[in-house]
Amino acid sequence: MNPLTIRPATAADAATLTALGARTFRDTFGAHNTPEDMEAFFASHYREEIQLAELADPRNLYLLAEVSGTPAAFALLRDSPPEKGVPGSRPLMLMRLYVDQPFLGAKVGAALMNRCVEEARARGHDVLWLGVWEHNTRARAFYAKWGFSEVGEMTFLLGNDVQRDHVLALWL
Ligand SMILES: CC(C)(COP(=O)(O)OP(=O)(O)OC[C@H]1O[C@@H](n2cnc3c(N)ncnc32)[C@H](O)[C@@H]1OP(=O)(O)O)[C@@H](O)C(=O)NCCC(=O)NCCS
């Protein structure tokens, strides 16, 4: 694999994050959802002005992974109130973790997760937590390998479809 770099994203990366976020979301969930629900989700989550606002929000840390300068994956960490069942006194949410198709299974996800853990520890958090769709077997296998355990459930709204997510947590 060519050199992988991971860095905090800036406002200059907003359009890249919009395109990468929408593409990876479609690749992962497009086949399981109606086009209407997907479009509604993109309208409310992936537009350049939305990523610009997210990048300016002090609760957020966007990490962008690049392979030889090509955007390959991103993670979004958010310091926000945890779901019921999440342990720890200072939990941090891993809100999004997405690897672009050409780079799947090449440990880019592992490198990003490693960085997320480092960033969370450096900011004084004691737990990393997330929600993962109950049928996302690939991601669930990945998180299990990292030692995340199931601590609850939450709902996720994709367009008009209410979906069930498992809430997972990892002590840092
Ligand atoms: C989950 C995800 C971030 C993992 O990143 P990745 O770079 O593909 O994973 P890595 O190469 O670091 O680790 C690979 C591990 O993932 C799992 N995995 C890899 N390829 C897989 C496949 N085709 N099917 C099922 N599991 C697979 C295995 O546990 C594997 O471990 P191993 O290679 O040691 O056996 C990535 O697959 C992804 O972006 N998926 C689509 C988006 C998504 O579902 N994000 C999470 C939303 S909650």
The ligand as a Tripos MOL2 file, in Angstrom:
@<TRIPOS>MOLECULE
LIG
   48    50     1     0     0
SMALL
NO_CHARGES

@<TRIPOS>ATOM
      1 C1        -15.9500   -1.1110    8.7410 C.3       1 LIG1
      2 C2        -14.7780   -0.4890    7.9790 C.3       1 LIG1
      3 C3        -14.5750    0.9270    8.4580 C.3       1 LIG1
      4 C4        -13.5160   -1.2960    8.2580 C.3       1 LIG1
      5 O1        -12.4430   -0.7270    7.5500 O.3       1 LIG1
      6 P1        -11.4670   -1.5980    6.6150 P.3       1 LIG1
      7 O2        -10.3490   -0.7130    6.2130 O.co2     1 LIG1
      8 O3        -12.2420   -2.2710    5.5470 O.co2     1 LIG1
      9 O4        -11.0020   -2.6950    7.6440 O.3       1 LIG1
     10 P2         -9.5240   -3.2020    7.9160 P.3       1 LIG1
     11 O5         -8.8780   -3.5890    6.6350 O.co2     1 LIG1
     12 O6         -8.8010   -2.2950    8.8340 O.co2     1 LIG1
     13 O7         -9.8840   -4.4700    8.7850 O.3       1 LIG1
     14 C5        -10.4170   -5.5360    8.1260 C.3       1 LIG1
     15 C6        -11.3400   -6.2690    9.0740 C.3       1 LIG1
     16 O8        -12.6880   -5.9690    8.7000 O.3       1 LIG1
     17 C7        -13.3820   -7.1830    8.4860 C.3       1 LIG1
     18 N1        -13.5310   -7.4040    7.0330 N.ar      1 LIG1
     19 C8        -12.6980   -7.0690    6.0450 C.ar      1 LIG1
     20 N2        -13.2050   -7.3950    4.8640 N.ar      1 LIG1
     21 C9        -14.3960   -7.9550    5.1040 C.ar      1 LIG1
     22 C10       -15.4160   -8.4880    4.2810 C.ar      1 LIG1
     23 N3        -15.3170   -8.5180    2.9430 N.pl3     1 LIG1
     24 N4        -16.5200   -8.9740    4.8880 N.ar      1 LIG1
     25 C11       -16.6440   -8.9560    6.2260 C.ar      1 LIG1
     26 N5        -15.6970   -8.4440    7.0540 N.ar      1 LIG1
     27 C12       -14.5940   -7.9540    6.4980 C.ar      1 LIG1
     28 C13       -12.5730   -8.2440    9.1290 C.3       1 LIG1
     29 O9        -12.8470   -8.3000   10.5240 O.3       1 LIG1
     30 C14       -11.1650   -7.7540    8.8830 C.3       1 LIG1
     31 O10       -10.2160   -8.2230    9.7650 O.3       1 LIG1
     32 P3         -8.9730   -9.0800    9.1430 P.3       1 LIG1
     33 O11        -8.5750   -8.4550    7.8290 O.co2     1 LIG1
     34 O12        -7.9070   -8.9700   10.1750 O.co2     1 LIG1
     35 O13        -9.5420  -10.4610    8.9950 O.co2     1 LIG1
     36 C15       -15.0070   -0.5250    6.4520 C.3       1 LIG1
     37 O14       -15.2620   -1.8420    6.0650 O.3       1 LIG1
     38 C16       -16.0930    0.3870    5.9440 C.2       1 LIG1
     39 O15       -15.8800    1.5710    5.7430 O.2       1 LIG1
     40 N6        -17.2790   -0.1770    5.6770 N.am      1 LIG1
     41 C17       -18.3490    0.5590    5.0200 C.3       1 LIG1
     42 C18       -18.8700    1.6920    5.8850 C.3       1 LIG1
     43 C19       -19.3460    1.2540    7.2340 C.2       1 LIG1
     44 O16       -20.0690    0.2870    7.3760 O.2       1 LIG1
     45 N7        -18.9190    2.0210    8.2370 N.am      1 LIG1
     46 C20       -19.2990    1.7690    9.5970 C.3       1 LIG1
     47 C21       -20.6000    2.3930    9.8670 C.3       1 LIG1
     48 S1        -21.0380    2.1450   11.5880 S.3       1 LIG1
@<TRIPOS>BOND
     1     1     2 1
     2     2     3 1
     3     2     4 1
     4     2    36 1
     5     4     5 1
     6     5     6 1
     7     6     7 2
     8     6     8 1
     9     6     9 1
    10     9    10 1
    11    10    11 2
    12    10    12 1
    13    10    13 1
    14    13    14 1
    15    14    15 1
    16    15    16 1
    17    15    30 1
    18    16    17 1
    19    17    18 1
    20    17    28 1
    21    18    19 ar
    22    18    27 ar
    23    19    20 ar
    24    20    21 ar
    25    21    22 ar
    26    21    27 ar
    27    22    23 1
    28    22    24 ar
    29    24    25 ar
    30    25    26 ar
    31    26    27 ar
    32    28    29 1
    33    28    30 1
    34    30    31 1
    35    31    32 1
    36    32    33 2
    37    32    34 1
    38    32    35 1
    39    36    37 1
    40    36    38 1
    41    38    39 2
    42    38    40 1
    43    40    41 1
    44    41    42 1
    45    42    43 1
    46    43    44 2
    47    43    45 1
    48    45    46 1
    49    46    47 1
    50    47    48 1
@<TRIPOS>SUBSTRUCTURE
     1 LIG1         1 GROUP 0 **** ****
